[in-house]
Amino acid sequence: MPQPRIVAINVNADIYPKTKVLHVSGIYTLKNNTSQSIDTIYIDYPGGRKSPVTFSKFGVSVPSSVIDDSQDYGIRLLKLKQPLQPNDSLNFEFDLTFTPRGLFDRMNSPVVDNGTFIHNTILPTVGYNTDGELSQNAARKEYGLAPQPRMAKVNDSMARKNNDISRDADWIRFTTTVSTDEGQIAIAPGYLKKIGEKTTGIISRMKWIVLFSTFILFECSLRGTKRQME
């Protein structure tokens, strides 16, 4: 199933170590880089009916309908009213909150008191995710599945469309705003544009990066001269 690629991301991340709560809202710009029209978009997201991750916004900027939504596995298929033509683009918007519901959620929260490291894998992705397949051939045999294919050949043009970091994006434009509790220092990809005064946080922008966005928080004291990074 051909899928659009992420070409730009704008995310706002609110990270609260004191309560272990994470709130992220974002917009992906999706572009059809294929030679054929795309009428269905496959979204993979953190799933599970008991998952601490909930979404208050989840959809595209053009008329569409949900034709399948598996909350247990975190898969949603969106049928576009008008197919996305080659070289056209649209926006995918989401708003997610990670709220610990008990002791185990708090223990497994990506937000910690000191040393938070949040990877973009907690965010929705575009396209089929092979990581969800059974990887052991013995287990696959029990379910009547063929052995897992070996690494693709060097001249496999389809496999070479994905880099070794992400399967739904190449070089992207990245903008983020991060806010957090007082006393925390936030780090994100990009060039620092602004440091908030009323709330601890940063705004950073990067023209081109490979999709491997992370948010890091830690407690420390700053020394030295402040410099504007451009």
N, C-alpha and C positions, 0 to 999 in steps of 0.2 A: 504494500500500500504506500504510494508516494506521499511524502509529508513535507510541509514547509520547514524552512530552517529559521532558527532564531538569529536575527541580525542586530538586535539592540535590546538592552534591558535597562529598565529604570526601577529601582526598588527602594523602599523605605523600610528600615529595620529598627524596631524598638525592642531592646534587649534588657531584661530586668533581672540581674543576678539575685537580688534579695528575695524575689518570689518565684524564680525559675521560669518566668513567663517570657515567651517570644512572640512578637507580632510582626508579620512581614506583609506588606502590600506591594504589588508590582505590576508592571506592564511589560510584556514581551512584544516586540515587533517581529512578526512572522512573514517571511517572504518565500514565494514559490519559485525556487531556483531550478525546477524541473522543466521539461519540455511539454508537459501535459497538465491539464486542469486538475485541481484537487477539490473534491466535494465533501470529504470527511477528514476531520482532524482527531488524532488519537492522543489523548492526554494521560500521562501516568502521574499519579500523585500519592502522597503518604496515605495509605488506606488502613482499613480495619474498623469494624463497628465500635470497638472500644479504644480506638486511637485517641491520644490526647490532642491530635491535630484536627482542627475544624476550619471550615471555609465559610466566610460570609459573602464572598464574591468569587465567581468562577465561570468565565465565559469569554466569548469573542466579541469584537466590536461590530460585527455584522449580524443580520438575522440568521439564526440557526436553531436547531432543535437537538435535544439529547436522545440518541437512539440506543444507547447502552450506558449503564452506570453501575459498576461493580464496586460497592464500598468495601467489600471484604478484601479485594485485591488492589484497590486504588486505580481503577481504569475507567475513563469516561470517553465516549465517542460522540463527537459533535458533528451533525450533518448541516452543512452550509446551504442556505436557501439558494444562493448563487455561487457556483464553484469559483474557487480562487484560480485565476488564470496565470499562466507563466509570467514571471517578473512582477506580478501584483503582490501586495502585502496587506496585512490586517493586524490588529492588536488583540492579544490575549491578556485579560486582566484577572488578577486573583487577589484575595485578601485572606491570609491564614493566621491562625493563632494556636500556639502550643501552650496548653494549660495543664500542668500536672494535676491528675485526679487522685493521687494517692502516693504512698511512700515509694513504690517501685517507679512510678513516673518521674518523681523527683530525683531518684537515684540515677535514672537513665536520661535525664534531661540534658540536651546539648548546652544548656545554660548552667554554669557553675559559679561559685562565689569568686574564684580567681583563676583565670586561665581558660575562659570560654573560647571554643573553636567551633564555628558553625560553617558547614560546607553547603554548597548549593544543592546537594542531593536531597535536602529537606524540602526543596521547592518543586513545583510541578515541572515535568519534562515533556517533550513532544516526541511522539513516535513509539513504536513497540520496543520494550525493554527486554532484551534477551537474558538479563541478569535474573529475571524471575523464573527462568526455566530450570528444571532439574538438571544438575550438572553431572551426577554420577551415572555412568552407563548401566550399572547394575540396577539402580532405582528406576531408570527409564525403561528397562526391559520389563520390570514388574507391571508397568502401566502400558505395555505394548508400544512403546516409543522407540524410534530408531536411535542409534548411538549419536551422541553429540558430535557434530562435525568438527574436524580439526581446524587449526588456524588457516585462514584464507590464503590462497596463493598470492604471490607478489603481483601478478598481472590481473587480479580480480578487481575490475573497475568499480563494482558496487561496494566492496569492502573498503576501497581506498577513499570513498566519499566521507568516511568518518575518521577523525583523528583519534589518538590514543587516550584522550581525556574526556571528550564528549561526543555523543552520537547525534545531537540535534542542533549543533551550532559549530561555526568555524571561528573566524575573527569577528568580534562583536563590538559595538559601542556600549559602554557600561557607565551608568550613573547611579550613585547610591547616597542615601542619607541615613546615618546611624545615630540613634539616641540611646542612652543607657543611664544607669544610676550614677549619682554623684560619687566621685572617687575612682571611677573606672576610666581606662584609656581604651579608645576604640581604634582598630586598624582595619582597613578595607582596601581592595585594589583601586588604583587610580592616583590622581594628583589631588592633594588637599586643596579645597576651594574655600572652606569656611569652617570655623570652630564656633559652636553655639555658645552664647553667653548665659542664657537663662537655664538651659539644660545641657548636660554633658552630651556632646555628640559631634559628628563631623559630616561634611558633605564632600564627596570626592567624585571626580569624573575621569574616565579613561577613554581615549578615542578608539583604540583597538586592543583587545585582549582575547586570548583563547578562553572559552567558557570554563573557568575554574575559579569561581568567585567564592571568597571566604570572608567571614567576619570574626575578628579576634578581639577579645576583651581581657584586660588584666589591670591589676592595681599596682601603681608605682608612682614615684615622684619624678617630675620632669626637671632637667637641668639643661642649661645652655641657652643659646640664642634662638629666638623664634624666627623662622624663615618662611617666606612665601614660596611654595613650590609651584612652578609653572612648566 
